[in-house]
Amino acid sequence: MIETLAGSLGLNSYDPGFWMPLLCFVVFLGVCIAGAVLDGFDLGVGMLMPFATPEQRARMFTFLGPWRDMNVFWIFLGCAILLAAFPKAWAYVSGALYLPLMLLAAGALLRGIAYEFRLRALVDGRPVFAAAFAAGSLLTAFGQGMVLGRIAVNFGNEPGSELFAIFIALCTVATFILLGATWLLMRVDDDLQQQARGWVRRASRLTAAGVVAVSVALGMVNSGVFFKWTETTRLPVVLLGWFAMLAIFVIIELVVRKVQRARVLIWLPFILTVVIVLGVISGIVFSIFPFFVLDEVTIWESVSSLETTRILVAGFFLFLIILPLLVVWYYRDLLGKERKARDVSFMRRGD
């Protein structure tokens, strides 16, 4: 497959002009996946805060504390890689997605400011900054959803396309809420877990609708994508993916319904929600690859020059060694239970 792809570009798989842009794309895709998952639960918890009690809200802020600095890193890193490695794609995307990108940037900025100000605010002022944090989370999630919706309709400008992008944005908001709610479900054991169970059940249905809508739109808008899906050797894989997605939503519903009697499996809804996010991203990449912008710009056409790409690849080799170690260390407690005060040992200064 790689040799065939390289041959269609007039290159071979060992040519730096072929594999270096491909490596940059893989790194960019990895950052997008990390942002969707590792920042996604942060967004979901943030959007759920208006529906929690003041005590629960304070705990939720505490939950997010260890990962806040790293979570905001992914969005800006992804934009930086896209701009540096694929400037021609960035020029097209930034023009076609101006409003969603502005919403995303404004939301990320508002989240960061609101979180830091809440830490330093008096008790009476904290609800204001909590509301601002929730609004910033909503803007960020909605912006990402509009990007996804516009990609699904191949950046169409028809009124129906805009409405579809808004619908997908709402479904994306539900997906991040599902990610945050399943994460809370896994971490806590009290009334907040019961709250999270209701959030999971409501968000999962809109998430499922979004998955179906994106898939249908991708196949209907572009005949090449539909042909790729229905080609004889690929159709079984596509059908297996569809059945797997259906099974995942059913399993999440069953586990959440039996949450009191299935504590051993309480981590499963979060893991399956991560699989849903990975499945959607993988499906989109599978559908439009090797294009960066469907039928307009390929990965190799979107790079500026081979010299610039060489510099980036040299930096990526170091990046690919350090970043995974940093992520493992930074998120090592992500799947753990809530740590209460009685579980923490404090050192007392001796007299």
SVG drawing of the C-alpha trace seen along z (x, -y; Angstrom):
<svg xmlns="http://www.w3.org/2000/svg" viewBox="-31 -38 48 46">
<polyline fill="none" stroke="black" stroke-width="0.4" points="0.0,0.0 2.8,-2.4 4.7,-1.6 1.6,-2.1 0.9,-5.4 4.5,-6.6 4.5,-5.4 1.3,-7.4 3.3,-10.5 6.2,-9.7 8.4,-8.8 9.5,-5.7 8.9,-4.9 12.5,-5.7 12.5,-9.1 12.7,-11.9 10.1,-13.8 7.7,-11.0 8.3,-9.8 9.1,-13.1 5.7,-14.8 4.1,-11.5 5.9,-11.5 4.9,-15.1 1.3,-14.1 1.5,-11.2 2.9,-13.5 0.1,-16.0 -2.5,-13.2 -1.1,-11.9 -1.3,-15.4 -4.9,-15.7 -5.8,-12.4 -4.0,-13.3 -5.9,-16.7 -9.3,-15.1 -8.8,-12.5 -6.6,-14.2 -8.2,-17.6 -11.6,-16.1 -12.3,-14.9 -11.3,-18.4 -13.8,-20.0 -16.5,-17.6 -16.0,-18.1 -16.0,-21.9 -19.3,-21.8 -20.9,-19.7 -20.1,-22.1 -23.2,-24.3 -25.3,-21.1 -23.4,-20.2 -23.8,-21.4 -21.3,-23.9 -19.6,-21.2 -19.4,-18.9 -18.2,-21.8 -15.3,-22.4 -14.3,-18.8 -14.5,-18.8 -12.1,-21.7 -9.8,-19.8 -9.9,-16.8 -8.8,-18.8 -5.9,-20.6 -3.1,-18.1 -3.6,-18.2 -4.7,-21.7 -1.4,-23.0 -0.8,-20.0 -4.4,-19.9 -4.3,-23.4 -1.0,-22.5 -2.4,-20.2 -4.6,-22.6 -1.8,-25.1 0.8,-22.4 -1.5,-21.0 -2.0,-24.5 1.7,-25.1 2.5,-21.8 -0.1,-22.4 1.2,-25.9 4.9,-25.0 4.7,-21.6 1.7,-22.2 1.5,-25.9 -0.5,-25.5 -3.1,-23.4 -3.1,-25.9 -3.8,-28.7 -6.8,-26.8 -8.1,-25.6 -7.8,-28.9 -9.8,-30.7 -12.5,-28.0 -12.7,-27.5 -12.1,-31.1 -15.2,-31.2 -14.7,-27.7 -11.0,-28.4 -11.8,-31.8 -14.4,-30.1 -11.9,-27.4 -9.1,-30.0 -11.5,-32.2 -12.8,-29.3 -9.3,-28.0 -8.2,-31.5 -11.4,-32.0 -10.9,-28.6 -7.3,-29.3 -8.1,-32.8 -11.2,-31.6 -9.4,-28.7 -6.5,-30.8 -8.7,-33.6 -11.0,-31.2 -8.0,-29.8 -7.3,-33.4 -10.8,-34.7 -12.7,-35.2 -15.4,-32.6 -18.2,-34.9 -16.5,-35.5 -15.8,-31.8 -19.2,-31.0 -18.6,-33.7 -15.3,-32.2 -16.7,-28.7 -19.4,-29.9 -16.7,-31.5 -14.7,-28.2 -17.9,-26.3 -18.5,-28.8 -14.9,-28.6 -15.2,-24.8 -18.4,-25.0 -16.9,-27.4 -13.8,-25.2 -15.9,-22.0 -18.4,-23.8 -15.5,-25.2 -14.0,-21.7 -17.4,-20.3 -17.8,-22.9 -14.4,-22.0 -15.5,-18.4 -18.9,-19.3 -17.3,-21.4 -14.8,-18.7 -17.6,-16.1 -19.4,-18.3 -16.1,-19.1 -16.2,-22.7 -19.4,-23.4 -21.0,-26.8 -24.6,-25.9 -27.2,-26.9 -27.8,-23.2 -24.0,-22.6 -23.9,-25.4 -26.8,-23.9 -25.3,-20.4 -22.0,-21.8 -23.9,-23.3 -25.7,-20.0 -22.3,-18.2 -20.9,-20.8 -23.7,-20.0 -23.0,-16.3 -19.3,-17.0 -20.2,-18.9 -22.2,-15.8 -19.2,-13.6 -16.9,-15.6 -19.6,-15.6 -19.7,-11.8 -16.0,-11.6 -16.0,-13.8 -19.0,-12.1 -17.5,-8.6 -14.2,-9.8 -16.1,-11.1 -18.0,-7.8 -14.7,-6.0 -13.1,-8.3 -15.8,-8.7 -18.1,-6.5 -20.7,-8.8 -23.6,-11.1 -21.4,-12.6 -21.2,-9.2 -24.9,-9.0 -25.0,-12.4 -22.4,-11.2 -24.5,-8.1 -27.4,-10.3 -25.1,-12.6 -23.6,-9.6 -26.9,-8.2 -28.1,-11.5 -24.9,-12.4 -24.4,-9.0 -27.5,-9.2 -26.6,-12.5 -23.0,-11.2 -24.4,-8.2 -26.5,-10.5 -23.3,-12.6 -21.3,-9.5 -24.0,-8.4 -24.5,-11.9 -20.8,-12.4 -20.5,-9.0 -23.5,-9.5 -22.4,-13.0 -18.9,-11.8 -20.3,-9.2 -23.0,-11.3 -21.1,-14.5 -18.1,-12.8 -18.5,-9.9 -14.8,-9.0 -15.2,-8.4 -18.3,-6.3 -16.4,-4.2 -13.5,-3.8 -15.9,-2.5 -17.8,-0.1 -14.8,1.3 -14.7,5.1 -11.7,5.5 -12.6,2.5 -16.3,3.1 -16.0,5.8 -13.7,3.5 -16.2,0.7 -19.1,2.9 -17.1,4.3 -16.4,0.8 -20.1,-0.1 -21.1,3.0 -18.3,2.3 -19.5,-1.3 -23.1,0.0 -21.8,2.6 -19.8,0.0 -22.8,-2.3 -24.9,0.7 -22.2,1.8 -21.9,-1.7 -25.6,-1.8 -25.6,1.6 -22.7,0.9 -24.1,-2.5 -27.4,-0.9 -25.7,1.6 -23.2,-0.8 -24.0,0.2 -23.4,3.8 -20.6,3.6 -17.9,1.7 -15.2,3.9 -16.2,2.6 -16.7,-1.0 -13.7,-2.0 -15.1,-0.4 -17.4,-3.3 -14.5,-5.8 -12.2,-3.4 -15.0,-2.7 -15.7,-6.4 -12.0,-6.9 -12.4,-4.1 -15.4,-6.0 -13.3,-9.2 -10.4,-7.2 -12.8,-5.5 -14.3,-8.8 -10.9,-10.3 -9.6,-7.1 -12.7,-6.9 -12.2,-10.5 -8.5,-10.0 -9.3,-6.7 -11.9,-8.5 -9.9,-11.5 -6.3,-10.1 -4.0,-11.0 -5.7,-14.4 -5.3,-17.0 -8.2,-18.9 -10.4,-16.5 -9.9,-16.7 -7.9,-19.9 -4.6,-19.5 -2.7,-16.3 -0.3,-15.9 2.7,-16.2 1.3,-19.2 0.7,-21.1 4.3,-21.3 6.3,-24.4 9.8,-23.0 11.8,-19.9 14.5,-21.9 11.9,-23.2 10.4,-19.7 13.9,-18.3 14.3,-20.7 10.9,-19.8 11.6,-16.1 14.9,-16.5 13.0,-18.2 10.3,-15.5 12.8,-12.7 13.6,-14.3 10.0,-15.3 8.9,-11.6 11.3,-10.5 10.5,-13.0 6.8,-13.6 5.5,-10.0 7.6,-9.8 6.2,-13.2 2.6,-12.1 3.0,-8.8 4.5,-10.7 2.1,-13.6 -1.1,-11.5 0.0,-8.5 -3.0,-9.0 -5.6,-9.8 -7.4,-6.5 -7.1,-6.4 -9.7,-6.9 -10.3,-10.2 -7.7,-10.7 -9.3,-11.8 -7.5,-13.7 -7.3,-10.5 -5.4,-8.8 -2.6,-11.4 0.3,-11.3 1.6,-14.6 5.0,-15.0 5.1,-16.7 7.9,-18.9 9.7,-17.6 10.3,-19.9"/>
</svg>
